[in-house]
């Protein structure tokens, strides 16, 4: 799970294609082996949490 603490970032998924803008209060899930990259939108701080199953 990707959570932004301050600021915003663009999370781009390559397969399947898509994107999300992640900001405080709006997290995103990246599945195992899902190709992706992140682009900060200005200054930001984030937290990444690894889970062994989908967060509930």
mmCIF file as Biopython writes it, N, C-alpha, C and O atoms, coordinates in Angstrom:
data_model
#
loop_
_atom_site.group_PDB
_atom_site.id
_atom_site.type_symbol
_atom_site.label_atom_id
_atom_site.label_alt_id
_atom_site.label_comp_id
_atom_site.label_asym_id
_atom_site.label_entity_id
_atom_site.label_seq_id
_atom_site.pdbx_PDB_ins_code
_atom_site.Cartn_x
_atom_site.Cartn_y
_atom_site.Cartn_z
_atom_site.occupancy
_atom_site.B_iso_or_equiv
_atom_site.auth_seq_id
_atom_site.auth_asym_id
_atom_site.pdbx_PDB_model_num
ATOM 1   N N  . UNK A ? 1  ? 0.852   -1.163  0.000   1.0 0.0 1  A 1 
ATOM 2   C CA . UNK A ? 1  ? 0.000   0.000   0.000   1.0 0.0 1  A 1 
ATOM 3   C C  . UNK A ? 1  ? 0.901   1.231   0.000   1.0 0.0 1  A 1 
ATOM 4   O O  . UNK A ? 1  ? 1.886   1.300   0.736   1.0 0.0 1  A 1 
ATOM 5   N N  . UNK A ? 2  ? 0.545   2.196   -0.839  1.0 0.0 2  A 1 
ATOM 6   C CA . UNK A ? 2  ? 1.282   3.445   -0.929  1.0 0.0 2  A 1 
ATOM 7   C C  . UNK A ? 2  ? 0.412   4.536   -0.314  1.0 0.0 2  A 1 
ATOM 8   O O  . UNK A ? 2  ? -0.726  4.750   -0.731  1.0 0.0 2  A 1 
ATOM 9   N N  . UNK A ? 3  ? 0.963   5.218   0.678   1.0 0.0 3  A 1 
ATOM 10  C CA . UNK A ? 3  ? 0.248   6.311   1.330   1.0 0.0 3  A 1 
ATOM 11  C C  . UNK A ? 3  ? 1.120   7.560   1.279   1.0 0.0 3  A 1 
ATOM 12  O O  . UNK A ? 3  ? 2.304   7.507   1.609   1.0 0.0 3  A 1 
ATOM 13  N N  . UNK A ? 4  ? 0.542   8.671   0.872   1.0 0.0 4  A 1 
ATOM 14  C CA . UNK A ? 4  ? 1.257   9.940   0.867   1.0 0.0 4  A 1 
ATOM 15  C C  . UNK A ? 4  ? 0.935   10.670  2.163   1.0 0.0 4  A 1 
ATOM 16  O O  . UNK A ? 4  ? -0.232  10.832  2.519   1.0 0.0 4  A 1 
ATOM 17  N N  . UNK A ? 5  ? 1.969   11.106  2.861   1.0 0.0 5  A 1 
ATOM 18  C CA . UNK A ? 5  ? 1.814   11.798  4.142   1.0 0.0 5  A 1 
ATOM 19  C C  . UNK A ? 5  ? 1.663   13.305  3.911   1.0 0.0 5  A 1 
ATOM 20  O O  . UNK A ? 5  ? 0.847   13.965  4.553   1.0 0.0 5  A 1 
ATOM 21  N N  . UNK A ? 6  ? 2.461   13.829  2.987   1.0 0.0 6  A 1 
ATOM 22  C CA . UNK A ? 6  ? 2.401   15.256  2.626   1.0 0.0 6  A 1 
ATOM 23  C C  . UNK A ? 6  ? 2.608   15.367  1.128   1.0 0.0 6  A 1 
ATOM 24  O O  . UNK A ? 6  ? 3.440   14.657  0.565   1.0 0.0 6  A 1 
ATOM 25  N N  . UNK A ? 7  ? 1.864   16.248  0.474   1.0 0.0 7  A 1 
ATOM 26  C CA . UNK A ? 7  ? 2.030   16.480  -0.954  1.0 0.0 7  A 1 
ATOM 27  C C  . UNK A ? 7  ? 1.209   15.504  -1.787  1.0 0.0 7  A 1 
ATOM 28  O O  . UNK A ? 7  ? 0.212   14.948  -1.325  1.0 0.0 7  A 1 
ATOM 29  N N  . UNK A ? 8  ? 1.657   15.309  -3.035  1.0 0.0 8  A 1 
ATOM 30  C CA . UNK A ? 8  ? 0.958   14.409  -3.949  1.0 0.0 8  A 1 
ATOM 31  C C  . UNK A ? 8  ? 1.963   13.700  -4.840  1.0 0.0 8  A 1 
ATOM 32  O O  . UNK A ? 8  ? 3.080   14.180  -5.034  1.0 0.0 8  A 1 
ATOM 33  N N  . UNK A ? 9  ? 1.561   12.545  -5.386  1.0 0.0 9  A 1 
ATOM 34  C CA . UNK A ? 9  ? 2.381   11.841  -6.361  1.0 0.0 9  A 1 
ATOM 35  C C  . UNK A ? 9  ? 1.495   11.159  -7.378  1.0 0.0 9  A 1 
ATOM 36  O O  . UNK A ? 9  ? 0.347   10.812  -7.101  1.0 0.0 9  A 1 
ATOM 37  N N  . UNK A ? 10 ? 2.050   10.975  -8.556  1.0 0.0 10 A 1 
ATOM 38  C CA . UNK A ? 10 ? 1.367   10.267  -9.641  1.0 0.0 10 A 1 
ATOM 39  C C  . UNK A ? 10 ? 1.915   8.852   -9.665  1.0 0.0 10 A 1 
ATOM 40  O O  . UNK A ? 10 ? 3.124   8.655   -9.788  1.0 0.0 10 A 1 
ATOM 41  N N  . UNK A ? 11 ? 1.039   7.871   -9.550  1.0 0.0 11 A 1 
ATOM 42  C CA . UNK A ? 11 ? 1.408   6.461   -9.583  1.0 0.0 11 A 1 
ATOM 43  C C  . UNK A ? 11 ? 0.932   5.911   -10.920 1.0 0.0 11 A 1 
ATOM 44  O O  . UNK A ? 11 ? -0.266  5.913   -11.201 1.0 0.0 11 A 1 
ATOM 45  N N  . UNK A ? 12 ? 1.864   5.439   -11.745 1.0 0.0 12 A 1 
ATOM 46  C CA . UNK A ? 12 ? 1.558   4.967   -13.092 1.0 0.0 12 A 1 
ATOM 47  C C  . UNK A ? 12 ? 1.712   3.450   -13.138 1.0 0.0 12 A 1 
ATOM 48  O O  . UNK A ? 12 ? 2.765   2.907   -12.801 1.0 0.0 12 A 1 
ATOM 49  N N  . UNK A ? 13 ? 0.652   2.782   -13.556 1.0 0.0 13 A 1 
ATOM 50  C CA . UNK A ? 13 ? 0.648   1.330   -13.719 1.0 0.0 13 A 1 
ATOM 51  C C  . UNK A ? 13 ? 0.872   1.015   -15.194 1.0 0.0 13 A 1 
ATOM 52  O O  . UNK A ? 13 ? 0.234   1.613   -16.060 1.0 0.0 13 A 1 
ATOM 53  N N  . UNK A ? 14 ? 1.776   0.078   -15.486 1.0 0.0 14 A 1 
ATOM 54  C CA . UNK A ? 14 ? 2.119   -0.250  -16.864 1.0 0.0 14 A 1 
ATOM 55  C C  . UNK A ? 14 ? 1.330   -1.433  -17.396 1.0 0.0 14 A 1 
ATOM 56  O O  . UNK A ? 14 ? 1.039   -1.479  -18.591 1.0 0.0 14 A 1 
ATOM 57  N N  . UNK A ? 15 ? 0.972   -2.393  -16.549 1.0 0.0 15 A 1 
ATOM 58  C CA . UNK A ? 15 ? 0.255   -3.580  -17.011 1.0 0.0 15 A 1 
ATOM 59  C C  . UNK A ? 15 ? -0.627  -4.116  -15.891 1.0 0.0 15 A 1 
ATOM 60  O O  . UNK A ? 15 ? -0.114  -4.720  -14.949 1.0 0.0 15 A 1 
ATOM 61  N N  . UNK A ? 16 ? -1.942  -3.911  -15.966 1.0 0.0 16 A 1 
ATOM 62  C CA . UNK A ? 16 ? -2.658  -3.178  -17.019 1.0 0.0 16 A 1 
ATOM 63  C C  . UNK A ? 16 ? -2.432  -1.675  -16.869 1.0 0.0 16 A 1 
ATOM 64  O O  . UNK A ? 16 ? -2.165  -1.189  -15.770 1.0 0.0 16 A 1 
ATOM 65  N N  . UNK A ? 17 ? -2.540  -0.938  -17.984 1.0 0.0 17 A 1 
ATOM 66  C CA . UNK A ? 17 ? -2.275  0.499   -17.946 1.0 0.0 17 A 1 
ATOM 67  C C  . UNK A ? 17 ? -3.278  1.263   -17.091 1.0 0.0 17 A 1 
ATOM 68  O O  . UNK A ? 17 ? -4.467  0.944   -17.071 1.0 0.0 17 A 1 
ATOM 69  N N  . UNK A ? 18 ? -2.787  2.266   -16.392 1.0 0.0 18 A 1 
ATOM 70  C CA . UNK A ? 18 ? -3.643  3.122   -15.576 1.0 0.0 18 A 1 
ATOM 71  C C  . UNK A ? 18 ? -2.789  4.045   -14.740 1.0 0.0 18 A 1 
ATOM 72  O O  . UNK A ? 18 ? -1.562  3.946   -14.742 1.0 0.0 18 A 1 
ATOM 73  N N  . UNK A ? 19 ? -3.432  4.933   -14.033 1.0 0.0 19 A 1 
ATOM 74  C CA . UNK A ? 19 ? -2.696  5.822   -13.135 1.0 0.0 19 A 1 
ATOM 75  C C  . UNK A ? 19 ? -3.614  6.319   -12.040 1.0 0.0 19 A 1 
ATOM 76  O O  . UNK A ? 19 ? -4.839  6.283   -12.159 1.0 0.0 19 A 1 
ATOM 77  N N  . UNK A ? 20 ? -2.992  6.782   -10.974 1.0 0.0 20 A 1 
ATOM 78  C CA . UNK A ? 20 ? -3.721  7.341   -9.839  1.0 0.0 20 A 1 
ATOM 79  C C  . UNK A ? 20 ? -2.908  8.488   -9.274  1.0 0.0 20 A 1 
ATOM 80  O O  . UNK A ? 20 ? -1.678  8.442   -9.271  1.0 0.0 20 A 1 
ATOM 81  N N  . UNK A ? 21 ? -3.589  9.514   -8.796  1.0 0.0 21 A 1 
ATOM 82  C CA . UNK A ? 21 ? -2.954  10.585  -8.040  1.0 0.0 21 A 1 
ATOM 83  C C  . UNK A ? 21 ? -3.167  10.244  -6.571  1.0 0.0 21 A 1 
ATOM 84  O O  . UNK A ? 21 ? -4.300  10.144  -6.103  1.0 0.0 21 A 1 
ATOM 85  N N  . UNK A ? 22 ? -2.074  10.071  -5.859  1.0 0.0 22 A 1 
ATOM 86  C CA . UNK A ? 22 ? -2.142  9.676   -4.449  1.0 0.0 22 A 1 
ATOM 87  C C  . UNK A ? 22 ? -1.830  10.902  -3.603  1.0 0.0 22 A 1 
ATOM 88  O O  . UNK A ? 22 ? -0.843  11.598  -3.841  1.0 0.0 22 A 1 
ATOM 89  N N  . UNK A ? 23 ? -2.678  11.160  -2.615  1.0 0.0 23 A 1 
ATOM 90  C CA . UNK A ? 23 ? -2.521  12.311  -1.728  1.0 0.0 23 A 1 
ATOM 91  C C  . UNK A ? 23 ? -2.946  11.881  -0.328  1.0 0.0 23 A 1 
ATOM 92  O O  . UNK A ? 23 ? -3.509  10.797  -0.170  1.0 0.0 23 A 1 
ATOM 93  N N  . UNK A ? 24 ? -2.693  12.698  0.688   1.0 0.0 24 A 1 
ATOM 94  C CA . UNK A ? 24 ? -3.106  12.308  2.031   1.0 0.0 24 A 1 
ATOM 95  C C  . UNK A ? 24 ? -4.594  11.941  2.075   1.0 0.0 24 A 1 
ATOM 96  O O  . UNK A ? 24 ? -5.440  12.690  1.587   1.0 0.0 24 A 1 
ATOM 97  N N  . UNK A ? 25 ? -4.896  10.801  2.653   1.0 0.0 25 A 1 
ATOM 98  C CA . UNK A ? 25 ? -6.268  10.318  2.744   1.0 0.0 25 A 1 
ATOM 99  C C  . UNK A ? 25 ? -6.702  9.472   1.564   1.0 0.0 25 A 1 
ATOM 100 O O  . UNK A ? 25 ? -7.795  8.907   1.588   1.0 0.0 25 A 1 
ATOM 101 N N  . UNK A ? 26 ? -5.869  9.368   0.521   1.0 0.0 26 A 1 
ATOM 102 C CA . UNK A ? 26 ? -6.190  8.572   -0.666  1.0 0.0 26 A 1 
ATOM 103 C C  . UNK A ? 26 ? -5.006  7.669   -0.977  1.0 0.0 26 A 1 
ATOM 104 O O  . UNK A ? 26 ? -4.056  8.105   -1.626  1.0 0.0 26 A 1 
ATOM 105 N N  . UNK A ? 27 ? -5.046  6.423   -0.528  1.0 0.0 27 A 1 
ATOM 106 C CA . UNK A ? 27 ? -3.939  5.494   -0.732  1.0 0.0 27 A 1 
ATOM 107 C C  . UNK A ? 27 ? -4.142  4.704   -2.018  1.0 0.0 27 A 1 
ATOM 108 O O  . UNK A ? 27 ? -5.197  4.789   -2.646  1.0 0.0 27 A 1 
ATOM 109 N N  . UNK A ? 28 ? -3.136  3.942   -2.404  1.0 0.0 28 A 1 
ATOM 110 C CA . UNK A ? 28 ? -3.201  3.093   -3.596  1.0 0.0 28 A 1 
ATOM 111 C C  . UNK A ? 28 ? -2.546  1.755   -3.275  1.0 0.0 28 A 1 
ATOM 112 O O  . UNK A ? 28 ? -1.636  1.676   -2.450  1.0 0.0 28 A 1 
ATOM 113 N N  . UNK A ? 29 ? -3.021  0.708   -3.936  1.0 0.0 29 A 1 
ATOM 114 C CA . UNK A ? 29 ? -2.455  -0.627  -3.771  1.0 0.0 29 A 1 
ATOM 115 C C  . UNK A ? 29 ? -1.745  -1.010  -5.059  1.0 0.0 29 A 1 
ATOM 116 O O  . UNK A ? 29 ? -2.294  -0.868  -6.151  1.0 0.0 29 A 1 
ATOM 117 N N  . UNK A ? 30 ? -0.515  -1.499  -4.918  1.0 0.0 30 A 1 
ATOM 118 C CA . UNK A ? 30 ? 0.251   -2.036  -6.037  1.0 0.0 30 A 1 
ATOM 119 C C  . UNK A ? 30 ? 0.368   -3.532  -5.785  1.0 0.0 30 A 1 
ATOM 120 O O  . UNK A ? 30 ? 0.888   -3.956  -4.752  1.0 0.0 30 A 1 
ATOM 121 N N  . UNK A ? 31 ? -0.116  -4.326  -6.731  1.0 0.0 31 A 1 
ATOM 122 C CA . UNK A ? 31 ? -0.091  -5.781  -6.571  1.0 0.0 31 A 1 
ATOM 123 C C  . UNK A ? 31 ? 1.318   -6.320  -6.782  1.0 0.0 31 A 1 
ATOM 124 O O  . UNK A ? 31 ? 2.125   -5.680  -7.455  1.0 0.0 31 A 1 
ATOM 125 N N  . UNK A ? 32 ? 1.631   -7.499  -6.210  1.0 0.0 32 A 1 
ATOM 126 C CA . UNK A ? 32 ? 2.956   -8.093  -6.423  1.0 0.0 32 A 1 
ATOM 127 C C  . UNK A ? 32 ? 3.237   -8.260  -7.921  1.0 0.0 32 A 1 
ATOM 128 O O  . UNK A ? 32 ? 2.356   -8.661  -8.682  1.0 0.0 32 A 1 
ATOM 129 N N  . UNK A ? 33 ? 4.444   -7.956  -8.327  1.0 0.0 33 A 1 
ATOM 130 C CA . UNK A ? 33 ? 4.904   -8.089  -9.710  1.0 0.0 33 A 1 
ATOM 131 C C  . UNK A ? 33 ? 4.156   -7.193  -10.692 1.0 0.0 33 A 1 
ATOM 132 O O  . UNK A ? 33 ? 4.259   -7.408  -11.900 1.0 0.0 33 A 1 
ATOM 133 N N  . UNK A ? 34 ? 3.406   -6.195  -10.218 1.0 0.0 34 A 1 
ATOM 134 C CA . UNK A ? 34 ? 2.715   -5.268  -11.108 1.0 0.0 34 A 1 
ATOM 135 C C  . UNK A ? 34 ? 3.682   -4.160  -11.507 1.0 0.0 34 A 1 
ATOM 136 O O  . UNK A ? 34 ? 4.117   -3.390  -10.650 1.0 0.0 34 A 1 
ATOM 137 N N  . UNK A ? 35 ? 4.032   -4.061  -12.801 1.0 0.0 35 A 1 
ATOM 138 C CA . UNK A ? 35 ? 4.970   -3.022  -13.218 1.0 0.0 35 A 1 
ATOM 139 C C  . UNK A ? 35 ? 4.363   -1.631  -13.016 1.0 0.0 35 A 1 
ATOM 140 O O  . UNK A ? 35 ? 3.215   -1.376  -13.380 1.0 0.0 35 A 1 
ATOM 141 N N  . UNK A ? 36 ? 5.155   -0.749  -12.432 1.0 0.0 36 A 1 
ATOM 142 C CA . UNK A ? 36 ? 4.669   0.593   -12.124 1.0 0.0 36 A 1 
ATOM 143 C C  . UNK A ? 36 ? 5.857   1.518   -11.865 1.0 0.0 36 A 1 
ATOM 144 O O  . UNK A ? 36 ? 6.994   1.072   -11.715 1.0 0.0 36 A 1 
ATOM 145 N N  . UNK A ? 37 ? 5.564   2.811   -11.819 1.0 0.0 37 A 1 
ATOM 146 C CA . UNK A ? 37 ? 6.549   3.787   -11.352 1.0 0.0 37 A 1 
ATOM 147 C C  . UNK A ? 37 ? 5.806   4.950   -10.722 1.0 0.0 37 A 1 
ATOM 148 O O  . UNK A ? 37 ? 4.610   5.135   -10.947 1.0 0.0 37 A 1 
ATOM 149 N N  . UNK A ? 38 ? 6.529   5.733   -9.931  1.0 0.0 38 A 1 
ATOM 150 C CA . UNK A ? 38 ? 5.931   6.855   -9.203  1.0 0.0 38 A 1 
ATOM 151 C C  . UNK A ? 38 ? 6.646   8.143   -9.585  1.0 0.0 38 A 1 
ATOM 152 O O  . UNK A ? 38 ? 7.866   8.165   -9.750  1.0 0.0 38 A 1 
ATOM 153 N N  . UNK A ? 39 ? 5.871   9.218   -9.722  1.0 0.0 39 A 1 
ATOM 154 C CA . UNK A ? 39 ? 6.415   10.548  -10.003 1.0 0.0 39 A 1 
ATOM 155 C C  . UNK A ? 39 ? 5.917   11.508  -8.932  1.0 0.0 39 A 1 
ATOM 156 O O  . UNK A ? 39 ? 4.710   11.729  -8.830  1.0 0.0 39 A 1 
ATOM 157 N N  . UNK A ? 40 ? 6.807   12.083  -8.131  1.0 0.0 40 A 1 
ATOM 158 C CA . UNK A ? 40 ? 6.355   13.085  -7.161  1.0 0.0 40 A 1 
ATOM 159 C C  . UNK A ? 40 ? 5.817   14.313  -7.884  1.0 0.0 40 A 1 
ATOM 160 O O  . UNK A ? 40 ? 6.345   14.706  -8.924  1.0 0.0 40 A 1 
ATOM 161 N N  . UNK A ? 41 ? 4.781   14.912  -7.341  1.0 0.0 41 A 1 
ATOM 162 C CA . UNK A ? 41 ? 4.248   16.178  -7.848  1.0 0.0 41 A 1 
ATOM 163 C C  . UNK A ? 41 ? 4.664   17.231  -6.827  1.0 0.0 41 A 1 
ATOM 164 O O  . UNK A ? 41 ? 3.931   17.510  -5.878  1.0 0.0 41 A 1 
ATOM 165 N N  . UNK A ? 42 ? 5.837   17.808  -7.027  1.0 0.0 42 A 1 
ATOM 166 C CA . UNK A ? 42 ? 6.395   18.739  -6.059  1.0 0.0 42 A 1 
ATOM 167 C C  . UNK A ? 42 ? 6.971   17.989  -4.868  1.0 0.0 42 A 1 
ATOM 168 O O  . UNK A ? 42 ? 7.224   16.787  -4.938  1.0 0.0 42 A 1 
ATOM 169 N N  . UNK A ? 43 ? 7.176   18.709  -3.780  1.0 0.0 43 A 1 
ATOM 170 C CA . UNK A ? 43 ? 7.709   18.105  -2.557  1.0 0.0 43 A 1 
ATOM 171 C C  . UNK A ? 43 ? 6.653   17.188  -1.948  1.0 0.0 43 A 1 
ATOM 172 O O  . UNK A ? 43 ? 5.474   17.537  -1.893  1.0 0.0 43 A 1 
ATOM 173 N N  . UNK A ? 44 ? 7.086   16.012  -1.490  1.0 0.0 44 A 1 
ATOM 174 C CA . UNK A ? 44 ? 6.148   15.075  -0.879  1.0 0.0 44 A 1 
ATOM 175 C C  . UNK A ? 44 ? 6.879   14.109  0.034   1.0 0.0 44 A 1 
ATOM 176 O O  . UNK A ? 44 ? 8.091   13.923  -0.071  1.0 0.0 44 A 1 
ATOM 177 N N  . UNK A ? 45 ? 6.115   13.494  0.934   1.0 0.0 45 A 1 
ATOM 178 C CA . UNK A ? 45 ? 6.606   12.408  1.797   1.0 0.0 45 A 1 
ATOM 179 C C  . UNK A ? 45 ? 5.607   11.278  1.675   1.0 0.0 45 A 1 
ATOM 180 O O  . UNK A ? 45 ? 4.401   11.510  1.597   1.0 0.0 45 A 1 
ATOM 181 N N  . UNK A ? 46 ? 6.120   10.031  1.657   1.0 0.0 46 A 1 
ATOM 182 C CA . UNK A ? 46 ? 5.233   8.886   1.496   1.0 0.0 46 A 1 
ATOM 183 C C  . UNK A ? 46 ? 5.659   7.738   2.378   1.0 0.0 46 A 1 
ATOM 184 O O  . UNK A ? 46 ? 6.762   7.727   2.926   1.0 0.0 46 A 1 
ATOM 185 N N  . UNK A ? 47 ? 4.769   6.771   2.507   1.0 0.0 47 A 1 
ATOM 186 C CA . UNK A ? 47 ? 5.019   5.559   3.290   1.0 0.0 47 A 1 
ATOM 187 C C  . UNK A ? 47 ? 4.575   4.371   2.443   1.0 0.0 47 A 1 
ATOM 188 O O  . UNK A ? 47 ? 3.493   4.394   1.857   1.0 0.0 47 A 1 
ATOM 189 N N  . UNK A ? 48 ? 5.405   3.339   2.376   1.0 0.0 48 A 1 
ATOM 190 C CA . UNK A ? 48 ? 5.055   2.121   1.667   1.0 0.0 48 A 1 
ATOM 191 C C  . UNK A ? 48 ? 4.953   0.996   2.685   1.0 0.0 48 A 1 
ATOM 192 O O  . UNK A ? 48 ? 5.864   0.790   3.486   1.0 0.0 48 A 1 
ATOM 193 N N  . UNK A ? 49 ? 3.843   0.271   2.651   1.0 0.0 49 A 1 
ATOM 194 C CA . UNK A ? 49 ? 3.607   -0.846  3.551   1.0 0.0 49 A 1 
ATOM 195 C C  . UNK A ? 49 ? 3.434   -2.108  2.716   1.0 0.0 49 A 1 
ATOM 196 O O  . UNK A ? 49 ? 2.650   -2.121  1.767   1.0 0.0 49 A 1 
ATOM 197 N N  . UNK A ? 50 ? 4.153   -3.158  3.057   1.0 0.0 50 A 1 
ATOM 198 C CA . UNK A ? 50 ? 4.057   -4.433  2.333   1.0 0.0 50 A 1 
ATOM 199 C C  . UNK A ? 50 ? 3.127   -5.371  3.095   1.0 0.0 50 A 1 
ATOM 200 O O  . UNK A ? 50 ? 3.243   -5.511  4.312   1.0 0.0 50 A 1 
ATOM 201 N N  . UNK A ? 51 ? 2.200   -6.018  2.374   1.0 0.0 51 A 1 
ATOM 202 C CA . UNK A ? 51 ? 1.231   -6.945  2.966   1.0 0.0 51 A 1 
ATOM 203 C C  . UNK A ? 51 ? 1.370   -8.305  2.292   1.0 0.0 51 A 1 
ATOM 204 O O  . UNK A ? 51 ? 1.811   -8.387  1.145   1.0 0.0 51 A 1 
ATOM 205 N N  . UNK A ? 52 ? 0.996   -9.377  3.000   1.0 0.0 52 A 1 
ATOM 206 C CA . UNK A ? 52 ? 0.994   -10.704 2.380   1.0 0.0 52 A 1 
ATOM 207 C C  . UNK A ? 52 ? -0.385  -11.076 1.840   1.0 0.0 52 A 1 
ATOM 208 O O  . UNK A ? 52 ? -0.557  -12.163 1.289   1.0 0.0 52 A 1 
ATOM 209 N N  . UNK A ? 53 ? -1.361  -10.196 1.992   1.0 0.0 53 A 1 
ATOM 210 C CA . UNK A ? 53 ? -2.686  -10.334 1.378   1.0 0.0 53 A 1 
ATOM 211 C C  . UNK A ? 53 ? -3.242  -8.929  1.186   1.0 0.0 53 A 1 
ATOM 212 O O  . UNK A ? 53 ? -2.718  -7.966  1.746   1.0 0.0 53 A 1 
ATOM 213 N N  . UNK A ? 54 ? -4.322  -8.811  0.381   1.0 0.0 54 A 1 
ATOM 214 C CA . UNK A ? 54 ? -4.882  -7.478  0.141   1.0 0.0 54 A 1 
ATOM 215 C C  . UNK A ? 54 ? -5.351  -6.849  1.437   1.0 0.0 54 A 1 
ATOM 216 O O  . UNK A ? 54 ? -6.010  -7.512  2.236   1.0 0.0 54 A 1 
ATOM 217 N N  . UNK A ? 55 ? -5.025  -5.576  1.666   1.0 0.0 55 A 1 
ATOM 218 C CA . UNK A ? 55 ? -5.487  -4.914  2.885   1.0 0.0 55 A 1 
ATOM 219 C C  . UNK A ? 55 ? -7.012  -4.806  2.867   1.0 0.0 55 A 1 
ATOM 220 O O  . UNK A ? 55 ? -7.611  -4.568  1.818   1.0 0.0 55 A 1 
ATOM 221 N N  . UNK A ? 56 ? -7.629  -4.980  4.023   1.0 0.0 56 A 1 
ATOM 222 C CA . UNK A ? 56 ? -9.096  -4.984  4.135   1.0 0.0 56 A 1 
ATOM 223 C C  . UNK A ? 56 ? -9.601  -3.643  4.339   1.0 0.0 56 A 1 
ATOM 224 O O  . UNK A ? 56 ? -10.811 -3.450  4.456   1.0 0.0 56 A 1 
#
